[in-house]
Each structure stands twice: as C-alpha cells, then as structure tokens.
Amino acid sequence: MKKWMISISIVLVIVLLGTSLKVYFTSMEPVKAAEVKAVKLAGKEIDEVEDFHIYNGQEQINVIEGKNQQGQKVIVWIPEKSKQIIVRKASAGLSKEDAIHKLLQEKQPKKIISVRLGMEKNIPLWEIYYRSENNLINYYYIHFETGEWLKKIENL
C-alpha cells in the first residue's frame, strides 16, 4: 500500500510540473514573438541582442539592448503603434547605476523592485519601481539622456 501511495505521489508531482512548464512556455510565446518582430524592425541598428523587454506606459514600447555592428552598446526603443525606431548609444545616456544614484539622492527607498528602460511621449527614460519605508509602491522616472526627473508616482 505504501508503494502505491509513493508511486501516485510521484506521478502527481510529474503531472503538476509538466503542466506548470506548459503554462509558462505558452504564456511566454507572445513575448518571444514581440522580440522577434522588434529585432526584425531594428534591422541594421542592432547586431547582437543582450536584453529585450516590453515597457507598458502610455503605449507599449519594445526595448532592445545590445551591440551594433561596430561593437558599441546601443539601446533601441520601438513603439508598438508607430514603429518609429529610436536608437541611442548606451554611453549617450545614464547607466542603470546612474539612474539608481539619482533616485537615492532624493529618496530613501526601502527596496528597489526594478529599474528598466522605457519611453513616454518619445522621450527615452528610466523607470524605477520601488517600495518606500511604509511599504507603499512608488515609480520614479528619469530622462535617459539628461538625467532630469520627469515624473513621480508615489504612495500607491
């Protein structure tokens, strides 16, 4: 009887694991399709993709980080609607660490959840999502090129 229980438990774990993997890979298909489409639209602007993510602000923006044919680090922003490609050398703007430093000069976050590139109104930016001391959600937006504060969304 004990062997049957162990066998059934093992089968259930395998079924649950298989189902979880299937759900995960199925849910990632739209992201992979968006990445393929964005890389194709970026064309000659990017030769090697290092990172891809989708930024959802006022509109959906596909962001690709990588290297161009000269081996320079570049960032490509592609708005989903207009498909108007914006390309900047990574060295032309703030790094992720610089953006975090800008936040820390003004705020004292309890925990920084994420720092990612995005774009609003055709302005490349860094979005910093963090929790404050009272555990409230906050967003801090910094202009990619100038380092100026663009907007804050606080205490959600």
C-alpha angles and dihedrals in degrees: 000000000000091000090054092053091050092047092049091048092051092049091049092050091050092048092048092047092048092048092048092051091048092051092047096050092044091052092050094054095087091050092050090048090051090050093051091048093047094048089050091050091047087057113163093002092083129035102174124030115216100168139004130188140158118239116203111199125124085333135004114274125189110214122197124187118192146100131297125222091277090056094250119141110250137177122214123197116195118184110217094226105041099026086210102155120223115194126188132171109245088233090060092069145031120301121229089258091051090052091051090048090054090053093048091052090062107023139036104220119195091212133358107221101185143348117199144155121255142148136235124184090353091304115126110225148167116244114204116193114194145154121240127220091272088054094250122146118251136179124202120190122201127186107249096220105034102029090229120147110254104180145332132215108195142184102010 
